[in-house]
């Protein structure tokens, strides 16, 4: 009888834990969707805005205070937290409407974070660059390498990041884009994100953005 009660209690605890985990995953997804909608709604409202330079990407791009890091540069930020290569494809009309002279793109890490896989990102890169060439034929495109992560970040390691960066460099060479290798300067001797550049193993602190600025400002 005691064993039966104990088993029942254990099973109940497992079920409750599963429901709780599902609840919080759903809440987190809803929060991310809400933040994305709020940012997209602003992009839509500002669709007639023109800027000489646009930074496009995920939360790493979004986190940069680019107009302050690059004073005197006509720059806008079109990064959205959690974005994948497919998300950028889906919202490219917001980028096209800005009609920028220069586009700085960094995308791909969330394809790995979300277990979509490098193959999905590679296929989307081709679609994305085809779209840019067709709709923004006179723009200067700067493809920035995917940055490394370090052991503090729990979702992925650096296994597939070199594959993405090799593909990005190949696209840049073939299409006449400029490839900016940030990966090598953000990496330590083991190929991981330098610990002083981030407090969670993936997102950047001020030293990271300062380093980033130092490697793009010559193109501005």
Protein Blocks (a to p, Z undefined) as FASTA:
>chain_A
ZZmmmmmmmmmmmmmmmmmmmmmmmmmmmmmmmmmmmmmmmmmmmmmpccfbdcdddfkl
mmpcfklmmghiacddfbdehiafklmmmmmmmmmmnopabdcddehjlmmmnonojklm
mmmmmmmmmmmmmmmmmbccdddddddddfklmkbccklmmmmmmmmmmmmmmnopacdd
fklmmpcfkopacfklpcnopaccfklmmmmmmmmmmmZZ
